[in-house]
Amino acid sequence: MPDALSLELAQALVSAVESGDGYAGGVYLRGRTPGLLRLAMLAGLPAPLFRPWWRVQVNRPFPVSEVYRSGRPVLLSDAEEAMRRFPQLMAGLPFPFGSLWVPVAGPRGTLGVLAVLRPSTPGRPVAPADGDRLHRLGRRLGAALTDLEARGVDCGWEGEPAPVQLPAAVTPPVRIGRFDWDPGSGRVSADDELCAILGFEPAAFPGTVDALAERLVPEDVHGLWALARRTVESAGPVVRRMRLRGPDGRSRLLELSGRRTLPEGDVSTGRLSGFLVDLGAEPVTPEAADRLPRGILSLDRLGRITYANGLAEELLGHSRAELVGQIVWQALPWFGHEAHEDHYRAALIAGEPAHFLARRPPSHWLSVSLYPGHDGVSVVLQETGRPAYAPGSVTSPGLGIGSTADRSSALYRPVALAIALTEAVTARQVSAVVTEELLPAFGGRQLAIYLLNERHLHLAWETGFPQGFLDRFDGVGLDVSIPGVETLTTGRPIFFESMQRLAEAYPGIPIDADVGARAFLPLIASGRPVGSCILGFDRPRGFSPEERTVLTALAGLIAQALQRAQRYDSEAALARGLQDALLPHRLPEVDGVDTLGRYLSGTQGMDVGGDWYDVIETGHELALIIGDVQGHGVSAAATMGQLRSAVRAFALNNHDPQEVMSGTNRLLIDLDPGQFASCCYVALDPATGVARAVRAGHPQPVLRRPDGRTEVLDLPGGIVLGIDEHAVHPVTELRLEPGAMLALFTDGLIERPGTDIDEGIERLRATVERIGAVPLADTADRVIDEARAATARPDDIALLLAARWARTRTARPPAAGPSGPEPGRTFRGPDPGRSA
């Protein structure tokens, strides 16, 4: 029996496909790897054909990723709309189809995504009711998963997607009517079901065989009487069958049973009883399919063979017993060639017939036609001659791209790679994209990328090679005679069809296997060497001219992406260093008050943010400041540094909170018109606990009182800084009692995709109340750990905590020990919560 999670997913998925008028669907759930979504369940489509979409990064430009990040549905009516919004999706699935994507939302954010594929409706947008129904199902599934998690069930997904067979299309039900017939008198008694099958009202049934015969075509009338005569004249009990056409033209099965009786006299008599069976939408009978001059296979939508006619047995070289019940790619491995799989995907998704040629080993050529329907695919096979173009990759799979069908199937992955490379930002992201897109396109199993630095090649990425095998090549100079170096220095790709050829060309070079093939590609961007790329294959293979051309062109795209990533990495390192220098490394120690600050980077994108916090001694008061500059990158970090310096200067000159905010506002307008920032400034008297707070478009602070009650403060505030130089920001006075704690934070801490910001604030308030009166380091750790658990954090997080001592103390409290820094201090580096 399926587990509780699988049952919930299957029920929701089937309901979603049916309510969305779809023919297929899937559910994505979070995996254990941060930022990764996994296809947990797939309905109406064979999972092996959609392996490239089993794993999706949350930051990729796909509908499932956008829905997960934003928490909002994506409804695509046709291919044109999908191409405009998600070109990478259509590069991988270039077929006309519509799709609906909705979040599976829980109280703590998005748990996954529910998707439905349906026929394309060009020029007609998705009806709002369709989206609303599916959105409700997503919320219902989210509630069910939340309940399972509360019961200790892990609702993540790590394995392959579970297949789901969708219910067949609704057909007329099978009906059975009973009758009793006296051939001597012609009287017939019938039950209500038989009357309904033949179109009689039960009360109006005449009760004669002549009346019944009026509902039959002439040939069926004669056949019926002949069957009755043979039945009655038989020496013993007999059963006979025939088919009758009813008033609607559909065929019914008639079964008669009878026995001759011999009463007084010589007249042979008997009675007949029987059943009339209406099979509804009756399938094609095997006899009819066997008479066709073509091979016929029937597959369900998951690729399982449900029927094979006699000629199909002959053409495929397998008996029906060997075929029926098997997955077509397992029963016929040659049918699973990548080019053929692409045609099968097209038929299932576009719902249109597909035609191609296939070679059944060793040399039998078949013309294959696929005719898809709601419940499956009919495959029509016919023997044909060897095609004139003799496609290498179909004749010998894996030996090149030669046919038109091969090119069409192999082209979309390089196109997808090109599009994906434009989205990759860092060198690691570029390498991951190449692994996910390039290797599957050419059947590769191994990948290594070396980058050039100071005339030496350094290993930047590897996958598929034996552990440690490539270490000996790391850091080699450009004067070493190995193919990875020579491909870069000569600027030409090098292909080896087998490892034997590689060993012959480079005697003495270490080889990790006795079989396989290798492609060495130069990574050159705008005439400048970047590095080299190695593709490995687990069996010998040739490289057609088309493949060599495509791989060489793709190497240029990879080089450009890596060069761009190197520049970005340098800028990001500079920005991180700038931000690290601008944030305080140590907060002041003040009797009566402990303070602690933390910073956590976002997970989406690598740009630094403009969040900051600070604590300043201003005579008898302690200024607590937190702010957030709009945007990311070096510009936002630089503006943040200027604002922090401005606030510090105003505070140290003993300006009151309103003057500090007004002066900072005017400075930001002068520095960068169009840039804006939020800020919260609290001037606290450590001795009395009296605080004066001013807020400019920033989230409300959270206050935990000495008795443990926690509330979100309601401080009147003005608009964000940088908009109106005459803006007024009112000051509110409050009191921080001994033992109370104040939490200031930026909006990255409370924002979650798919949830309202008020829910985030309430979640933080409840967390702080639940933690209770513990050292500030422990409070900060638990708040930051909860935020870190969210896989999708589009923004950075700054957190500043301040707590008044519960009693008078003459010495600083002891250090917090290994779990955190000393209360009242914050450090860059050693504090594990300060960066991520």
Secondary structure, 3 states (H helix, E strand, C coil): CCCHHHHHHHHHHHHHHHHCCCCEEEEEEECCCCCEEEEEEEECCCHHHHHHHCEEECCCCCHHHHHHHHCCCEEECCHHHHHHHCHHHHHHCCCCCEEEEEEEEECCEEEEEEEEEECCCCCCCCCHHHHHHHHHHHHHHHHHHHHHHHCCCCCCCCCCCEEECCCCCCCCCCEEEEEEEECCCCEEEECHHHHHHHCCCHHHCCCEHHHHHCCCCHHHHHHHHHHHHHHHHCCCCEEEEEEEECCCCCEEEEEEEEEEECCCCCCCEEEEEEEEEECCCCCCCHHHHHCCCCEEEEEECCCEEEEECHHHHHHHCCCHHHHCCCEHHHHCHHHHCHHHHHHHHHHHHHCCCEEEEEEECCCEEEEEEEEECCCEEEEEEEEECCCCCCCHHHHCCCCCCCCHHHHHHHHHHHHHHHHHHHHCCCHHHHHHHHHHHHHHHHCCCEEEEEEEECCEEEEEEEECCCCCHHHHHCCEECCCCCHHHHHHHHCCCEEECCHHHHHHHCCCCCCCCCCCEEEEEEEEECCEEEEEEEEEECCCCCCCHHHHHHHHHHHHHHHHHHHHHHHHHHHHHHHHHHHHHHCCCCCCCECCEEEEEEEECCCCCCCCEEEEEEEEEECCEEEEEEEEEEEECHHHHHHHHHHHHHHHHHHHCCCCHHHHHHHHHHHHHHHCCCCCEEEEEEEECCCCCEEEEEEECCCCCEEECCCCCEEECCCCCECCECCCCCCCCCEEEEECCCCCEEEEECHHHCCCCCCCHHHHHHHHHHHHHHHCCCCHHHHHHHHHHHHHCCCCCCCCEEEEEEEECCCCCCCCCCCCHHHCCCCCCCCCCCCCCCCC
